[in-house]
Amino acid sequence: MGFLRHLVRHIRRRPILVFWDSGPHHRSRLVREFLNGEPRLKTHRFPGYSPELNPDERVGSYLKKHELASYAPRDVDGLRRGVRVSVMRMRVRPKLIRSFVEASHLYA
């Protein structure tokens, strides 16, 4: 729920669309109550068992196959740092991010 609070705090004066799977943490009472109090947040669920429709699956695949393909961290903290740096590099490449959404056929 911290992520949703972060979105509301940092994206102002615009509707916020959140696409997610049907994980139990997304359906919790706490999250439902938070969403009821935030009219700008609109949520949309991916169909169950449809990873090909989830752009996040493509992000993870890209990280594993390209950004972190030959990365061998010494420990969990090293892995965490490597993933963080890789995601930061991706954030400045909007065309790459858009390609994940386009490949999922959710982009109109």
C-alpha positions as CSV (number, residue, x, y, z in Angstrom):
1,M,0.0,0.0,0.0
2,G,3.0,2.2,0.4
3,F,3.4,2.3,-3.4
4,L,-0.2,3.5,-3.8
5,R,0.4,6.3,-1.2
6,H,3.6,7.2,-3.1
7,L,1.6,7.5,-6.4
8,V,-1.1,9.7,-4.9
9,R,1.5,12.0,-3.2
10,H,3.7,12.4,-6.2
11,I,1.2,12.5,-9.1
12,R,-1.0,15.5,-8.6
13,R,-4.1,16.7,-10.3
14,R,-4.4,13.7,-12.7
15,P,-6.2,10.4,-12.6
16,I,-3.9,7.5,-11.8
17,L,-4.5,4.2,-13.6
18,V,-3.1,1.1,-11.8
19,F,-2.9,-2.2,-13.7
20,W,-2.2,-5.3,-11.6
21,D,-2.8,-9.0,-11.1
22,S,-5.3,-10.6,-8.7
23,G,-2.7,-11.3,-6.0
24,P,-4.1,-11.5,-2.5
25,H,-2.2,-8.4,-1.4
26,H,-4.1,-6.4,-4.1
27,R,-7.5,-7.6,-2.8
28,S,-6.9,-7.0,0.9
29,R,-9.4,-5.1,3.0
30,L,-6.7,-2.5,3.8
31,V,-6.1,-1.8,0.1
32,R,-9.8,-1.7,-0.8
33,E,-10.4,0.8,2.0
34,F,-7.5,3.0,0.7
35,L,-8.8,2.9,-2.8
36,N,-12.3,3.8,-1.7
37,G,-10.8,7.0,-0.2
38,E,-8.8,7.9,-3.3
39,P,-11.1,8.8,-6.2
40,R,-8.2,9.6,-8.5
41,L,-7.0,6.0,-8.3
42,K,-8.6,3.7,-10.9
43,T,-7.5,0.0,-10.8
44,H,-7.7,-2.5,-13.6
45,R,-7.0,-6.2,-13.1
46,F,-5.2,-8.4,-15.6
47,P,-7.1,-11.6,-16.5
48,G,-6.0,-14.6,-14.4
49,Y,-3.2,-16.8,-15.7
50,S,-2.4,-14.4,-18.6
51,P,1.3,-13.4,-18.1
52,E,1.4,-12.5,-21.8
53,L,-0.9,-9.6,-21.1
54,N,1.1,-8.3,-18.2
55,P,3.8,-5.8,-19.2
56,D,5.5,-6.3,-15.9
57,E,6.4,-9.9,-17.0
58,R,8.2,-8.3,-20.0
59,V,10.1,-6.0,-17.6
60,G,11.3,-8.9,-15.5
61,S,12.3,-10.8,-18.6
62,Y,14.2,-7.9,-20.0
63,L,16.0,-7.4,-16.7
64,K,17.1,-11.0,-16.6
65,K,18.0,-11.4,-20.2
66,H,19.7,-8.0,-20.9
67,E,20.4,-5.8,-17.9
68,L,21.5,-8.6,-15.5
69,A,22.4,-11.4,-17.9
70,S,26.0,-11.7,-16.8
71,Y,25.7,-10.1,-13.3
72,A,26.9,-12.2,-10.5
73,P,26.3,-10.5,-7.1
74,R,28.1,-11.7,-4.0
75,D,25.1,-11.5,-1.8
76,V,21.4,-10.4,-1.7
77,D,22.4,-6.8,-1.1
78,G,24.5,-6.8,-4.2
79,L,21.6,-8.3,-6.2
80,R,19.3,-5.6,-4.7
81,R,21.7,-2.9,-5.8
82,G,22.1,-4.4,-9.3
83,V,18.4,-4.6,-9.8
84,R,17.9,-1.0,-8.6
85,V,20.6,0.4,-10.9
86,S,19.1,-1.6,-13.8
87,V,15.6,-0.3,-13.2
88,M,17.0,3.3,-12.9
89,R,18.6,2.8,-16.3
90,M,15.3,1.6,-17.7
91,R,13.4,4.6,-16.3
92,V,15.1,7.0,-18.6
93,R,14.2,4.9,-21.7
94,P,10.5,5.6,-22.2
95,K,10.5,3.9,-25.6
96,L,11.7,0.7,-24.0
97,I,8.9,0.9,-21.3
98,R,6.3,1.7,-24.0
99,S,7.5,-1.4,-26.0
100,F,6.6,-3.6,-23.0
101,V,3.1,-2.3,-22.9
102,E,2.7,-2.4,-26.7
103,A,3.9,-6.0,-26.8
104,S,1.2,-7.0,-24.3
105,H,-1.5,-5.7,-26.8
106,L,-3.0,-3.5,-24.0
107,Y,-1.9,-0.3,-25.7
108,A,-4.4,1.4,-27.9
